[in-house]
Structures are given as C-alpha cells and as structure tokens.
Amino acid sequence: MTRTDDRYRAKAASSIHRLLKRQLHAALAGLLISSAPVSAWACATCGCTLSSDAAMGYSASPGWRINLQYDYINQKQLRSGTGTASPAQVIDNPTTGELENQTINRYLTLGVSYSPNADWNLNLQIPYVMRSHTTYGNLPQPFDPADVNPSNLSGSDSSSIGDVKLIGSYQGLLPTHNLGLQLGVKLPTGRYGSDVLFSSGPSAGSPLDASLQPGTGSTDLIVGAYYYQAISQDWDAFVNGAFQAAVMQRLDQTGNDYRPGNLASLSFGLRYEAHPTWVPQLQVNLSRKSSDQGALADTLDSAGTVAYLSPGITVSVLKNLQLYGFIQVPVYSKLDGYQMFPRWTATVGVSHAF
C-alpha cells in the first residue's frame, strides 16, 4: 500500500523525522502478503509469488483501498529437475507421457481492502482467469519429430472468475506495528474438475487437467507472517511468508477426486525511498509446492521449487493513486517430472486509497 503525501513531506524535512514516520507507516505491512492471484497456485512454475504489498508500499491510515493487478505468465519452456527437457524425453522416458506445448495465463485481479484502524485489515481478492492451453497429448513411442505437427495439437481457451480469497491481518504485536500475522481462506468459486473442455484438435470435447481449470474446487486455509523495517535513510527492507493448504475438497469421490498441493512462499527485498514520486525495488520470491493428489491430479508432474528475481518500480501519479510494474526472471527451478515453465513473467497494477 502507498505511503501518504504527508510522509513524503516528512522525508524532505529531515532524515530523523523521516525514520520516525517510517516506523508508523509500517503498521499495515502485511495487508497483502498473499495477494497474488490464487488460481495460479495450481502449478509449481507459474511465477505467482510477487509480493504486491511491497510493490504498493505501506500506509498506517485507516480507510479503503482498491487495487487492480494484471499478471502475464507464458509457460512455453519444457523443463525437468533443474534443467531443460526435450520432447523425446517426455515420450520415451515418460512420467504421464503427455507432451504439452504451451500455456498462457492472464490474471486480472480486483483487490478491495478495508482498515478500521492501524491494527486490523480485511482484504478481498477476486481474480479473473484468462487461459489458453495447447498440448500434443500422448504421442506414440518411439518419439518421431514428425508427430509434432498441428494435426496432433489440441487447444482450449477459457475466461472466467477464479477462486476468491479473503485475508484478515493483525499488526498490533509490536508498538511499531512492523510485525504481523495473517489468517485467511480461499473459496471454491472458480470452475473446477472437468468444467472446461478442449475446443479443438484430437482431444476436442474432453476436459482439461484439473490443475488447468480456473478453480481447484477446494477450500484452502492460508496463514502468513511479515516483518518490515527501515534500514537507512533511503532504504527499506521487508520479508514475508505464507502457507496455503486445502482443508476441504468438493472433488472427494473415489475416481473423481482432486486435492491441490500445499504451497509455501517466501519473499524478501529492498525498496529505495530517496525520491517521493518513484520507488524502485528488488524482490527475491521463493516458492515450494507439493504434488497434487487424487485420481484427477497429475501427481508426477506438479511439484517443484522455484526462485525468481523481480525488479520493479512504483510511481505516484496523483494523490493516493499509484502505478507499479515488475518483471520476474527465474533464477532457479527444481521440478518433478516434466513441466512447462515461464522464461519470464510480468505484473502491472494500479492502486487507489480513499
């Protein structure tokens, strides 16, 4: 969330006053730890670990905030373990044997946040999921490059509401309000199971994998914690983490069951605060996802550990109105089985407080 104009005037007044003000403005540091679009958590490699709270800054002022964020994630690189993989490996040394081609994810997420005071905040995240997916399916062995042709390619395009998330934050543990806890829930509001079908190719009319549906069909518990601190006159540092696990599944019948894997995420980084209207920053985003479970799950190809380096900037264009943009670049991945991986991801957003 964005610091007020009063804080920027305080910065210009003196460095001592600036540091004192910064302690107060850390009060709501954890409001949006888990604000990444939740439906993207169905895969290990989506790159949905950006800390939007750090992107938007922080404010101790009570009131409302509206945020609109767009994420673009193009999964088109085939990887296994810590390196790249080839189509021949997928077919001749298979896990499931499916040769995927590409998955393009676009998420438009509306965030509505209310703070009655400096200690408490309630945040609602409503994602709209736009996803296109293509796959060659299970090609015959041994692998023949001639089989990788448009006649064997199946595709799907879908756009709908994803799984809504509601997060409560408490920042009253310390007088400086820069240490806090979160508790929240992800609700099964998105389409799930076999709701979205292939629209073209040999698989037309058959359902997409459960992990590619807009929702997971599960109710998830979310817990998180954060810490934020000014470390010099011009630099702020932050660290936050969250854990999400399904506690109830709608898909729970034998042969028609699905449970998304647990997800743990950790972000830390620095914000450069020397200029009142533009704030560059650098984040490191880590995540670990366990395997999806159930008859509808791609258990062998859904777990992994990833790390991203995420440079970005936040710009104040009007009073209480901010724009931000980030690029996430993967620097490490260790993936189970064969998975499609993004070479980079992009996030842009706009935030208004009132």
C-alpha positions as CSV (number, residue, x, y, z in Angstrom):
1,M,0.0,0.0,0.0
2,T,1.2,3.6,-0.7
3,R,2.6,6.0,1.8
4,T,0.8,9.3,2.1
5,D,1.9,12.7,0.8
6,D,2.5,13.7,4.5
7,R,5.2,11.1,4.7
8,Y,6.9,12.3,1.6
9,R,6.9,15.9,3.0
10,A,8.3,14.5,6.3
11,K,11.1,12.8,4.3
12,A,12.1,16.2,2.8
13,A,12.0,17.9,6.2
14,S,14.8,15.8,7.8
15,S,16.3,12.4,7.9
16,I,15.4,11.9,11.6
17,H,11.8,12.8,11.2
18,R,11.7,10.5,8.1
19,L,12.8,7.5,10.1
20,L,10.3,8.1,12.8
21,K,7.5,8.4,10.3
22,R,8.6,5.3,8.6
23,Q,8.0,3.3,11.8
24,L,4.4,4.5,11.9
25,H,3.8,3.8,8.2
26,A,4.9,0.2,8.7
27,A,1.7,-0.5,10.6
28,L,-0.1,-2.3,7.7
29,A,2.9,-4.0,6.2
30,G,1.3,-7.4,5.9
31,L,-2.0,-6.5,4.4
32,L,-1.5,-8.1,1.0
33,I,1.2,-10.8,1.6
34,S,-0.9,-13.3,-0.2
35,S,-2.4,-11.1,-2.9
36,A,-1.0,-13.0,-5.9
37,P,-3.8,-14.5,-7.9
38,V,-4.8,-17.6,-6.1
39,S,-5.9,-19.7,-9.1
40,A,-2.3,-19.6,-10.4
41,W,-1.3,-21.7,-7.4
42,A,-2.4,-24.9,-9.2
43,C,1.1,-25.3,-10.7
44,A,4.6,-25.1,-9.3
45,T,6.1,-23.0,-12.1
46,C,3.6,-20.1,-12.6
47,G,5.7,-17.4,-11.1
48,C,2.9,-16.0,-9.0
49,T,5.0,-15.2,-5.9
50,L,5.4,-11.4,-6.3
51,S,4.8,-9.5,-3.1
52,S,2.2,-7.0,-4.0
53,D,2.3,-5.4,-0.6
54,A,5.9,-4.3,-1.1
55,A,5.1,-3.2,-4.7
56,M,2.4,-0.8,-3.5
57,G,4.1,0.4,-0.3
58,Y,2.6,0.8,3.1
59,S,0.2,3.1,5.0
60,A,-1.0,3.4,8.6
61,S,-4.1,5.3,7.6
62,P,-7.5,3.7,8.1
63,G,-9.9,3.5,5.2
64,W,-10.4,1.8,1.9
65,R,-8.1,0.8,-0.9
66,I,-8.9,-0.5,-4.4
67,N,-6.2,-2.3,-6.4
68,L,-6.4,-3.8,-9.9
69,Q,-3.5,-6.0,-10.9
70,Y,-2.7,-7.8,-14.2
71,D,-0.3,-10.8,-14.4
72,Y,1.0,-12.3,-17.6
73,I,2.6,-15.8,-17.4
74,N,3.6,-17.6,-20.6
75,Q,4.7,-21.2,-19.9
76,K,6.4,-22.5,-23.0
77,Q,9.8,-23.9,-21.9
78,L,9.8,-27.6,-21.2
79,R,11.8,-28.4,-18.0
80,S,12.6,-31.3,-15.7
81,G,14.6,-31.2,-12.5
82,T,17.0,-28.3,-12.7
83,G,17.4,-28.2,-16.5
84,T,15.5,-28.2,-19.8
85,A,13.9,-31.3,-21.3
86,S,13.2,-32.4,-24.8
87,P,10.0,-33.8,-26.4
88,A,11.9,-37.1,-26.9
89,Q,12.4,-37.4,-23.1
90,V,8.7,-36.9,-22.4
91,I,7.7,-39.6,-24.9
92,D,10.5,-42.2,-24.5
93,N,11.1,-41.8,-20.7
94,P,7.6,-40.7,-19.6
95,T,6.0,-39.8,-16.3
96,T,2.5,-39.3,-17.7
97,G,3.7,-39.3,-21.3
98,E,1.8,-36.1,-22.2
99,L,3.7,-33.7,-24.4
100,E,2.4,-30.2,-23.6
101,N,3.1,-27.3,-26.0
102,Q,2.2,-24.0,-24.2
103,T,0.0,-22.5,-21.5
104,I,-0.6,-18.7,-21.5
105,N,-2.1,-17.4,-18.2
106,R,-3.5,-13.9,-17.8
107,Y,-4.9,-12.9,-14.5
108,L,-6.9,-9.7,-13.8
109,T,-7.3,-9.4,-10.0
110,L,-9.5,-6.9,-8.2
111,G,-8.5,-6.3,-4.6
112,V,-10.6,-4.5,-2.1
113,S,-9.1,-3.7,1.3
114,Y,-10.5,-2.0,4.5
115,S,-8.6,-0.9,7.6
116,P,-10.7,0.3,10.6
117,N,-7.5,1.2,12.4
118,A,-3.7,0.6,12.3
119,D,-4.0,-2.8,13.8
120,W,-6.5,-4.6,11.6
121,N,-7.2,-5.0,7.9
122,L,-9.6,-7.2,5.8
123,N,-8.7,-7.9,2.2
124,L,-10.8,-9.4,-0.6
125,Q,-9.1,-10.7,-3.8
126,I,-11.3,-11.6,-6.8
127,P,-9.3,-13.0,-9.8
128,Y,-10.5,-13.2,-13.4
129,V,-8.6,-16.1,-15.1
130,M,-7.9,-16.0,-18.9
131,R,-6.0,-19.1,-20.0
132,S,-5.1,-20.7,-23.4
133,H,-3.6,-24.1,-23.4
134,T,-2.2,-26.4,-26.2
135,T,-0.9,-30.0,-26.0
136,Y,0.1,-32.8,-28.3
137,G,-1.2,-35.3,-25.8
138,N,0.3,-38.8,-25.6
139,L,2.3,-39.4,-28.8
140,P,3.4,-43.0,-29.7
141,Q,6.8,-44.4,-28.8
142,P,9.5,-44.1,-30.0
143,F,9.4,-40.3,-30.4
144,D,9.1,-39.2,-34.0
145,P,9.6,-35.4,-34.7
146,A,7.1,-35.7,-37.5
147,D,4.4,-36.3,-34.8
148,V,4.9,-32.8,-33.5
149,N,2.6,-31.2,-36.1
150,P,-0.6,-29.1,-36.0
151,S,-2.9,-32.1,-36.7
152,N,-2.0,-33.6,-33.3
153,L,-2.3,-30.3,-31.4
154,S,-5.4,-29.9,-29.1
155,G,-6.3,-26.5,-27.7
156,S,-8.5,-24.7,-25.2
157,D,-9.3,-21.1,-24.4
158,S,-11.3,-20.1,-21.3
159,S,-12.1,-16.9,-19.3
160,S,-14.0,-16.9,-16.0
161,I,-13.8,-15.9,-12.3
162,G,-11.3,-17.9,-10.3
163,D,-11.1,-18.8,-6.6
164,V,-11.8,-15.8,-4.3
165,K,-9.5,-15.2,-1.3
166,L,-10.4,-13.4,1.9
167,I,-7.5,-12.4,4.2
168,G,-7.5,-10.9,7.7
169,S,-4.4,-9.2,9.0
170,Y,-3.3,-8.2,12.5
171,Q,-0.4,-5.8,13.0
172,G,-0.7,-4.9,16.7
173,L,2.0,-7.3,18.1
174,L,4.6,-4.5,18.4
175,P,4.3,-0.8,19.2
176,T,5.9,-0.1,15.8
177,H,3.4,-2.3,14.0
178,N,6.0,-3.8,11.8
179,L,5.5,-7.4,12.7
180,G,2.2,-9.1,12.0
181,L,0.2,-12.2,11.3
182,Q,-2.4,-13.2,8.7
183,L,-5.2,-15.7,8.6
184,G,-7.4,-16.3,5.5
185,V,-9.4,-18.6,3.3
186,K,-9.5,-19.4,-0.4
187,L,-13.0,-20.3,-1.5
188,P,-14.0,-22.7,-4.4
189,T,-15.7,-20.0,-6.5
190,G,-13.9,-20.9,-9.8
191,R,-14.9,-23.6,-12.3
192,Y,-13.2,-26.8,-11.4
193,G,-12.9,-30.5,-12.1
194,S,-13.9,-31.2,-15.7
195,D,-15.8,-28.0,-16.3
196,V,-13.5,-26.5,-19.0
197,L,-13.1,-28.7,-22.2
198,F,-10.7,-28.8,-25.1
199,S,-12.3,-26.9,-28.0
200,S,-10.0,-28.0,-30.9
201,G,-7.8,-30.9,-32.1
202,P,-8.0,-34.6,-31.3
203,S,-9.0,-34.0,-27.7
204,A,-11.9,-31.7,-28.5
205,G,-14.8,-32.2,-26.1
206,S,-12.6,-33.8,-23.4
207,P,-11.8,-32.0,-20.1
208,L,-8.6,-30.2,-19.3
209,D,-6.4,-31.4,-16.5
210,A,-7.7,-30.4,-13.1
211,S,-4.7,-28.1,-12.5
212,L,-5.6,-26.1,-15.6
213,Q,-9.2,-25.3,-14.6
214,P,-9.9,-21.8,-13.3
215,G,-10.5,-23.1,-9.8
216,T,-9.4,-26.1,-7.7
217,G,-12.7,-27.0,-6.1
218,S,-11.1,-26.8,-2.7
219,T,-11.4,-24.6,0.4
220,D,-7.9,-23.6,1.5
221,L,-6.6,-22.3,4.8
222,I,-4.0,-19.5,4.5
223,V,-1.6,-18.4,7.2
224,G,1.1,-15.8,6.9
225,A,3.6,-13.5,8.7
226,Y,5.6,-10.4,7.8
227,Y,8.3,-8.1,9.0
228,Y,9.2,-4.7,7.6
229,Q,11.9,-2.3,8.7
230,A,13.7,0.9,7.5
231,I,17.4,0.1,7.4
232,S,18.8,3.5,6.5
233,Q,17.6,6.9,5.4
234,D,16.9,5.8,1.9
235,W,16.4,2.0,2.1
236,D,13.5,-0.2,3.4
237,A,13.7,-3.9,3.8
238,F,10.9,-6.5,4.1
239,V,10.4,-10.2,4.4
240,N,7.1,-12.1,4.3
241,G,5.9,-15.7,4.0
242,A,2.7,-17.6,3.6
243,F,1.5,-21.2,3.6
244,Q,-1.6,-22.4,1.9
245,A,-3.2,-25.9,2.2
246,A,-6.6,-27.4,1.1
247,V,-8.7,-28.3,4.1
248,M,-11.9,-29.3,2.2
249,Q,-12.5,-30.6,-1.3
250,R,-15.6,-30.7,-3.4
251,L,-13.9,-33.3,-5.6
252,D,-13.7,-36.1,-3.0
253,Q,-15.3,-39.1,-4.6
254,T,-13.2,-42.2,-5.4
255,G,-12.1,-42.0,-9.0
256,N,-13.2,-38.3,-9.2
257,D,-11.1,-36.7,-6.6
258,Y,-8.6,-33.9,-6.7
259,R,-6.6,-32.1,-4.0
260,P,-4.1,-29.3,-5.0
261,G,-0.7,-29.5,-3.4
262,N,0.3,-27.4,-0.5
263,L,2.1,-24.2,-1.3
264,A,4.8,-22.4,0.8
265,S,6.1,-19.0,-0.3
266,L,8.8,-16.6,0.9
267,S,9.6,-13.1,-0.4
268,F,12.2,-10.6,0.7
269,G,13.7,-7.5,-0.8
270,L,14.6,-3.8,-0.7
271,R,12.9,-0.5,-1.6
272,Y,14.8,2.6,-2.5
273,E,12.9,5.6,-1.0
274,A,15.1,8.6,-1.9
275,H,12.5,10.0,-4.3
276,P,8.9,10.7,-3.2
277,T,7.2,10.0,-6.5
278,W,9.1,6.9,-7.8
279,V,10.3,4.0,-5.8
280,P,12.5,1.3,-7.5
281,Q,12.8,-2.0,-5.7
282,L,14.1,-5.5,-6.0
283,Q,12.4,-8.7,-4.7
284,V,13.5,-12.3,-4.3
285,N,10.5,-14.7,-4.5
286,L,10.7,-18.3,-3.5
287,S,8.0,-21.0,-3.5
288,R,7.7,-24.7,-2.8
289,K,4.7,-26.7,-4.0
290,S,4.0,-30.3,-3.1
291,S,2.3,-32.7,-5.5
292,D,-1.3,-32.6,-6.4
293,Q,-3.2,-35.6,-5.2
294,G,-6.2,-37.7,-6.4
295,A,-7.4,-39.5,-9.5
296,L,-7.7,-36.2,-11.5
297,A,-4.3,-35.0,-10.5
298,D,-1.1,-35.0,-12.5
299,T,0.8,-36.2,-9.4
300,L,4.1,-36.9,-11.1
301,D,4.4,-33.5,-12.8
302,S,3.0,-31.0,-10.4
303,A,5.6,-30.4,-7.6
304,G,8.6,-28.2,-7.5
305,T,10.7,-25.4,-6.0
306,V,11.3,-22.2,-7.9
307,A,13.1,-18.9,-7.2
308,Y,12.6,-15.6,-9.0
309,L,14.5,-12.3,-9.1
310,S,11.9,-9.5,-9.5
311,P,13.0,-5.9,-10.3
312,G,10.2,-3.2,-10.5
313,I,9.1,0.3,-9.8
314,T,6.2,2.1,-8.2
315,V,5.2,5.6,-9.4
316,S,2.8,8.1,-7.7
317,V,0.9,9.8,-10.5
318,L,-1.8,11.6,-8.4
319,K,-2.6,11.9,-4.7
320,N,-3.4,8.4,-3.4
321,L,-3.1,6.9,-6.9
322,Q,-0.1,4.7,-7.7
323,L,1.1,2.6,-10.6
324,Y,3.5,-0.3,-10.4
325,G,5.2,-2.7,-12.7
326,F,7.5,-5.7,-12.3
327,I,9.3,-8.4,-14.3
328,Q,10.0,-11.8,-12.7
329,V,13.1,-13.7,-14.0
330,P,13.6,-17.3,-12.9
331,V,17.0,-17.9,-11.4
332,Y,16.4,-21.5,-10.1
333,S,13.9,-24.3,-10.6
334,K,13.8,-27.9,-9.5
335,L,10.7,-29.5,-10.9
336,D,9.3,-33.0,-10.5
337,G,8.6,-34.8,-13.8
338,Y,8.1,-32.7,-16.9
339,Q,6.6,-29.2,-16.6
340,M,6.1,-26.1,-18.8
341,F,8.0,-23.2,-17.4
342,P,7.9,-19.4,-18.0
343,R,11.1,-17.7,-19.2
344,W,9.8,-14.5,-17.5
345,T,6.5,-13.1,-16.1
346,A,5.2,-9.6,-15.9
347,T,2.9,-7.8,-13.4
348,V,1.4,-4.3,-13.7
349,G,-1.1,-2.7,-11.3
350,V,-2.9,0.4,-10.2
351,S,-3.9,1.3,-6.6
352,H,-6.1,4.0,-5.1
353,A,-6.7,4.8,-1.5
354,F,-9.6,6.8,-0.1
